[in-house]
Amino acid sequence: MPTSQSTSHGTPVTAPAPAPATTAAPAPVRDYRADLTLFMVIAFAVSWLCWGAAIALGGTETNEAANAPYLLGAFGPLVGALVLRIRRRRRGEPVPEHVVPFRPALLLKALLLLVLGSATVLAAAVLASRAGGPELSLDVAKDAVKDVGGPAAFLVGMLVSGPLSEEPGWRGTAYPRLREKLGTLQVCLVLGVTWAVWHLPLFFIDGTVQHDLGLATPSGVLFVVSNIPMAMLVTAAYERAGVVASIAVHFAVNTTMILLAVEEPKVQAMILGIQSLTVAALLLTHRTGRRRP
């Protein structure tokens, strides 16, 4: 309500009413459907075309020429991520708000998550062995390392083919854009199913782990299903420490599974269960906010 004041001549002057308080309008949620469509088309096209060529050549087991397209196929998500990064910079578009930026202070957390990822596989293998599953053997691990030319070649191969070739795409690019409109659990399920479908051509390339498992077998089915808790596990790592952490967890799980030669359904089922419980604990103990790098 306005109030009155008097001038030196006694003439009343009405004071202006205070301006009404204004509240800042919430920032509009950006629609990333075009980005996601472009990323998925590139990721699947690059990978499936390369893997299709490997299949046509007879697979890596019988034809060394199939090795190149087989290896290149793993880089589909990375190519998609790079295209979107270049496109965003040229357009001057902002970074998605759910991107987790890299910070050196998070490296210790990434290392701890690496240990956790490996522990989920090792614990499952030990429990399965106690329950009558395959016995653990160091000879299997030694043979796996020897077959690819020694420890250095083995570790580099495990890091590049899978973690480095995929995580900048699935977690570093697709995840933040999906999170703009979906919750963490929903995004994990979407990416888990997408990831499982993306892997399917590998079942038809002679010489791959997936081909040895077979698609229409309990082991093959469990491998496909396990993509969902695995996607949730690396996503939980990404939310805590960025793409470095998701790479670390992806590397740890893949490497431990190869060293332990995880192929038996009993071990796979145990891994699936333990990773699901681990993911539940991680998601329940971490709240995500909208971040800006």
C-alpha positions in Angstrom: 0.0 0.0 0.0 1.5 3.4 -0.9 2.4 5.8 1.9 2.3 9.7 2.0 5.1 12.1 2.8 5.1 16.0 3.1 7.4 18.4 1.2 8.8 21.5 2.9 5.7 23.4 1.6 3.3 21.0 3.2 2.2 19.4 -0.1 1.7 15.7 0.4 3.7 13.5 -2.0 2.8 9.9 -2.6 5.8 7.5 -2.5 5.9 5.0 -5.4 4.8 1.5 -4.5 7.7 -1.0 -4.4 8.1 -3.0 -7.6 6.8 -6.6 -7.2 9.4 -9.2 -6.6 10.3 -11.2 -9.7 11.4 -14.8 -9.8 13.9 -16.1 -12.3 12.3 -18.3 -14.9 13.7 -21.9 -14.9 16.1 -22.7 -17.6 14.4 -24.5 -20.5 15.2 -28.2 -20.9 17.1 -28.6 -24.1 15.8 -31.2 -26.6 18.6 -33.5 -27.5 16.7 -35.9 -29.7 18.5 -34.9 -32.8 21.9 -35.3 -31.1 20.9 -38.8 -29.7 19.6 -39.9 -33.1 22.8 -38.8 -34.9 25.0 -40.5 -32.2 23.1 -43.8 -32.4 23.1 -43.9 -36.2 26.8 -43.3 -36.3 27.7 -45.7 -33.5 25.6 -48.5 -34.9 26.5 -47.9 -38.6 30.2 -47.8 -38.0 30.2 -50.8 -35.7 27.8 -53.0 -37.6 29.3 -52.3 -41.0 32.8 -53.2 -39.8 31.5 -56.3 -38.0 29.5 -57.2 -41.0 32.7 -57.1 -43.1 34.4 -59.4 -40.5 31.5 -61.8 -40.8 31.7 -61.8 -44.6 35.4 -62.5 -44.4 34.8 -65.6 -42.3 35.7 -64.3 -38.9 39.0 -63.8 -37.1 39.6 -67.4 -36.3 39.9 -68.5 -40.0 40.9 -65.2 -41.8 43.4 -62.7 -40.4 42.0 -60.1 -42.8 38.9 -60.0 -40.6 40.9 -58.7 -37.6 41.0 -55.1 -38.9 37.2 -54.6 -39.4 36.5 -56.5 -36.2 38.8 -54.2 -34.1 37.6 -51.1 -35.9 34.0 -52.0 -35.2 34.5 -51.3 -31.5 35.1 -47.6 -32.2 31.6 -46.8 -33.4 30.6 -45.1 -30.2 33.8 -43.1 -30.0 33.3 -41.9 -33.6 29.8 -40.8 -32.8 31.0 -39.0 -29.7 33.7 -37.1 -31.7 31.2 -36.1 -34.4 28.8 -34.6 -31.8 31.6 -32.8 -30.0 32.8 -31.1 -33.2 29.2 -30.3 -34.1 28.4 -28.8 -30.7 31.5 -26.6 -30.8 30.9 -25.4 -34.4 27.3 -24.4 -33.4 28.5 -22.8 -30.1 26.1 -24.9 -28.1 26.5 -25.4 -24.4 27.7 -28.6 -22.8 24.8 -30.7 -21.5 24.2 -30.0 -17.8 24.6 -33.6 -16.7 28.1 -34.0 -18.1 30.5 -34.9 -15.3 33.7 -32.9 -15.9 37.1 -34.5 -15.4 38.9 -33.3 -12.3 42.3 -34.7 -11.1 40.8 -35.0 -7.6 38.5 -37.7 -8.8 41.3 -40.0 -9.9 41.4 -41.7 -6.5 37.7 -42.3 -6.6 38.1 -43.8 -10.1 40.8 -46.1 -8.9 38.5 -47.3 -6.0 35.7 -47.9 -8.5 38.1 -49.9 -10.7 38.8 -52.2 -7.7 35.1 -52.5 -7.0 34.4 -53.5 -10.6 37.0 -56.2 -10.6 35.8 -57.4 -7.1 32.2 -58.0 -8.4 33.6 -60.5 -11.0 36.1 -62.1 -8.6 33.6 -62.5 -5.8 31.1 -64.1 -8.2 33.7 -66.5 -9.5 34.7 -67.5 -6.0 31.1 -68.0 -4.8 30.2 -70.0 -8.0 33.3 -72.2 -7.4 32.2 -72.9 -3.9 28.7 -73.8 -5.2 30.1 -76.4 -7.5 31.1 -74.2 -10.5 34.4 -74.2 -12.3 37.5 -74.0 -10.2 39.7 -70.9 -10.4 43.0 -71.4 -12.1 46.1 -69.2 -12.6 47.0 -71.2 -15.7 43.9 -69.9 -17.4 45.0 -66.3 -16.7 48.5 -67.0 -17.8 47.4 -68.5 -21.1 45.1 -65.5 -21.8 48.0 -63.1 -21.4 50.4 -65.2 -23.3 48.0 -65.6 -26.3 48.1 -61.9 -27.1 51.9 -61.4 -26.7 52.4 -60.7 -23.0 51.2 -58.4 -20.1 51.7 -55.1 -21.9 49.9 -56.1 -25.1 47.2 -57.7 -23.0 46.5 -54.6 -20.9 46.7 -52.2 -23.8 44.3 -54.4 -25.8 41.8 -54.6 -22.9 42.0 -50.8 -22.3 41.5 -49.8 -26.0 39.0 -52.4 -27.2 36.0 -51.7 -25.1 36.6 -49.0 -22.4 38.3 -46.3 -24.5 36.4 -47.1 -27.7 33.0 -47.1 -26.1 32.8 -45.1 -22.8 33.3 -41.6 -24.3 30.2 -42.4 -26.4 27.8 -44.3 -24.2 28.5 -42.6 -21.0 30.3 -39.4 -22.0 27.9 -38.5 -24.8 24.6 -40.4 -24.7 24.1 -40.5 -21.0 24.1 -36.7 -20.3 21.7 -36.0 -23.1 19.3 -38.8 -22.0 19.5 -37.5 -18.4 18.0 -34.2 -19.5 14.5 -35.8 -19.6 15.0 -39.2 -17.9 16.0 -40.3 -14.4 19.2 -42.2 -13.7 17.6 -45.6 -13.5 15.6 -45.1 -16.7 18.8 -44.0 -18.6 20.6 -47.1 -17.2 17.9 -49.4 -18.6 17.8 -47.6 -22.0 21.6 -47.7 -22.4 21.7 -51.3 -21.1 19.2 -52.6 -23.7 20.9 -50.5 -26.4 24.3 -51.8 -25.5 23.0 -55.4 -25.6 21.6 -54.9 -29.1 24.8 -53.2 -30.3 26.8 -56.3 -29.2 24.7 -58.8 -31.2 26.8 -59.0 -34.4 29.7 -60.3 -32.3 27.9 -63.6 -31.8 28.3 -64.2 -35.6 32.1 -63.4 -35.8 34.0 -66.6 -35.5 36.8 -66.2 -33.0 35.1 -63.8 -30.6 34.1 -64.6 -27.0 30.5 -64.1 -27.9 30.7 -66.6 -30.8 32.2 -69.2 -28.5 29.3 -68.6 -26.0 26.6 -68.9 -28.7 23.6 -66.7 -28.9 20.9 -69.4 -28.4 22.6 -70.8 -25.3 22.2 -70.1 -21.5 25.6 -68.5 -21.6 24.8 -66.3 -24.6 21.5 -65.2 -23.1 23.1 -64.4 -19.8 25.8 -62.3 -21.6 23.1 -60.3 -23.3 21.1 -59.8 -20.1 24.3 -58.9 -18.2 24.7 -55.8 -20.3 22.0 -54.1 -18.3 23.6 -54.3 -14.8 27.0 -53.7 -16.4 25.7 -50.5 -18.0 24.2 -49.5 -14.6 27.5 -50.2 -12.9 29.6 -48.0 -15.3 27.0 -45.3 -15.2 27.1 -45.2 -11.4 30.9 -44.8 -11.8 30.4 -42.0 -14.4 28.1 -40.1 -12.1 30.7 -40.2 -9.3 33.9 -39.4 -11.2 33.2 -38.9 -14.9 34.3 -40.8 -18.0 37.6 -41.8 -16.5 35.8 -43.8 -13.8 33.5 -45.5 -16.3 36.5 -46.5 -18.4 38.2 -47.8 -15.3 35.2 -49.9 -14.3 34.6 -51.2 -17.8 38.3 -52.1 -18.1 38.3 -53.9 -14.7 35.2 -56.0 -15.3 36.3 -57.0 -18.9 39.9 -57.8 -17.8 38.8 -59.9 -14.8 36.3 -61.8 -16.8 38.9 -62.7 -19.5 41.6 -63.7 -16.9 39.1 -65.9 -15.1 37.7 -67.2 -18.4 34.1 -66.5 -17.4 31.9 -68.6 -19.6 29.9 -71.0 -17.4 26.2 -69.9 -16.8 26.6 -70.4 -13.1 29.4 -67.9 -12.9 27.6 -65.5 -15.2 24.4 -65.6 -13.2 26.4 -65.0 -10.0 28.1 -61.9 -11.6 24.7 -60.6 -12.8 23.3 -60.9 -9.2 26.3 -59.3 -7.5 26.6 -56.5 -9.9 22.8 -55.8 -9.6 23.2 -55.6 -5.8 26.3 -53.4 -6.1 24.5 -51.0 -8.5 21.5 -50.8 -6.1 23.8 -49.8 -3.3 25.7 -47.2 -5.5 22.5 -45.6 -6.8 20.9 -45.5 -3.3 23.9 -43.7 -1.8 24.4 -41.1 -4.4 22.3 -38.2 -5.4 22.9 -36.6 -8.8 22.5 -32.9 -9.4 22.6 -30.8 -12.5 26.3 -30.1 -13.1 28.2 -27.7 -15.3 31.8 -28.4 -16.2 
